[in-house]
Every structure is written in C-alpha cells, then in structure tokens.
Amino acid sequence: MLFTFIESVHQLGWSLLKLLYPQALTIAKSITGLDNETKAVESFRKLIHSPSMYFNEEPFPRNESDEKAHKKCSNEKGKILAPTAAWYGAINAAFYTCS
C-alpha cells in the first residue's frame, strides 16, 4: 500500500513537471528577454535568488526564526513582542506591491 502511494506521488510529480515546466520556461524567457532556454533559466534563477527579491533589509532575529519561534510568536503576546523583522518585511512588501 505504501509503495503504491509513493508511486502515485512520484507519477503526480512527473505529470505536474510536464505541465508546468513549459510555462516556467516561457516566464523565464519573458522576464529575462533571452530566447536561449538554458541561458534564460540560468539568468532567471539568479534573479529570483538575488537579495532584491526579498523584502527584509536584515535577517530575521534568531528568536523569530528558530524552531520555537512559531509557538512563541503565534499568540497575542508574541504578536506584540516578536514582529520586528517580519513586521518591517511586511511593510516593505506592502509598499512594493502598492507602487
């Protein structure tokens, strides 16, 4: 039973790859302006991994990004005490989206 589940997930992954990869290539070519697929993908990967694609000006503080952070920051007290980098990242994202 487990094997059939794993195999069906594997097949689903390949089906989605065949469906979505051509769309991803089209987007990469469109964004980069390159017709060569290999170069477009390489350039697009660099773009989406560049720091300019993230809204935080600084890394999240340790107490907001470790394994205990969700538990500490998800209650009402945590919302008051924790949201330093996350808050500023959200504000930067909102300004970016609205401009």
HUTAFEN-V364890 format. One record per residue. N is the residue number from 0. RES is the residue in one letter. PSI is psi in radians with two decimals (NA if undefined). BURIAL is 1 if it has 24 or more other C-alpha atoms within 12 Angstrom, else 0. D_FIRST is the distance of its C-alpha to the first C-alpha in Angstrom with 1 decimal. Layout:
# HUTAFEN-V364890
n->{N	N}
res->{RES	RES}
psi->{PSI	PSI}
burial->{BURIAL	BURIAL}
d_first->{D_FIRST	D_FIRST}
This chain:
# HUTAFEN-V364890
n->{0	1	2	3	4	5	6	7	8	9	10	11	12	13	14	15	16	17	18	19	20	21	22	23	24	25	26	27	28	29	30	31	32	33	34	35	36	37	38	39	40	41	42	43	44	45	46	47	48	49	50	51	52	53	54	55	56	57	58	59	60	61	62	63	64	65	66	67	68	69	70	71	72	73	74	75	76	77	78	79	80	81	82	83	84	85	86	87	88	89	90	91	92	93	94	95	96	97	98}
res->{M	L	F	T	F	I	E	S	V	H	Q	L	G	W	S	L	L	K	L	L	Y	P	Q	A	L	T	I	A	K	S	I	T	G	L	D	N	E	T	K	A	V	E	S	F	R	K	L	I	H	S	P	S	M	Y	F	N	E	E	P	F	P	R	N	E	S	D	E	K	A	H	K	K	C	S	N	E	K	G	K	I	L	A	P	T	A	A	W	Y	G	A	I	N	A	A	F	Y	T	C	S}
psi->{-0.79	-0.71	-0.75	-0.62	-0.82	-0.75	-0.69	-0.63	-0.74	-0.82	-0.68	-0.73	-0.80	-0.67	-0.77	-0.65	-0.81	-0.59	-0.78	-0.46	-0.76	-0.62	-0.71	-0.70	-0.75	-0.76	-0.79	-0.77	-0.72	-0.79	-0.73	-0.37	0.25	2.45	-0.48	2.08	-0.78	-0.82	-0.63	-0.77	-0.77	-0.81	-0.70	-0.71	-0.76	-0.73	-0.87	-0.29	-0.02	2.65	-0.46	-0.23	-0.02	2.60	-0.18	2.30	-0.41	2.78	2.72	2.47	2.67	-0.75	-0.17	0.02	0.08	-3.09	-0.29	-0.11	-0.78	-0.77	-0.74	-0.62	-0.09	-0.12	3.08	-0.74	-0.72	-0.62	-0.51	-0.72	-0.50	-0.49	0.84	-1.27	-0.69	-0.73	-0.85	-0.61	-0.73	-0.71	-0.80	-0.71	-0.71	-0.77	-0.72	-0.77	-0.66	-0.32	NA}
burial->{0	0	0	0	0	0	0	0	0	0	0	0	0	0	0	0	0	0	0	0	0	0	0	0	1	0	0	1	0	0	0	0	0	0	0	0	0	0	0	0	1	0	1	1	0	0	0	0	0	0	0	0	0	0	0	0	0	0	0	0	0	0	0	1	0	0	0	0	0	0	0	0	0	0	0	0	0	0	0	0	0	1	1	1	0	1	0	0	0	0	0	0	0	0	0	0	0	0	0}
d_first->{0.0	3.8	5.4	5.3	6.4	8.7	9.9	10.7	12.5	14.3	15.4	16.6	18.6	20.2	21.1	22.7	24.5	26.0	27.0	28.4	29.8	32.8	33.6	33.6	35.9	38.2	38.5	39.1	41.9	43.4	43.6	44.9	47.1	45.9	45.1	43.6	39.8	39.5	42.5	41.5	38.0	39.7	42.3	40.0	37.8	41.0	42.0	38.9	38.9	42.6	44.0	45.6	42.2	41.8	44.0	44.6	47.8	46.8	43.6	42.1	43.7	41.6	41.5	40.0	37.3	36.0	33.0	35.1	36.6	34.3	34.9	38.6	39.2	37.2	39.6	43.2	44.9	42.7	43.4	47.1	46.9	44.1	44.3	46.7	45.0	42.4	45.2	47.3	44.4	43.8	47.5	47.6	44.6	46.4	49.7	47.9	46.2	49.4	51.6}
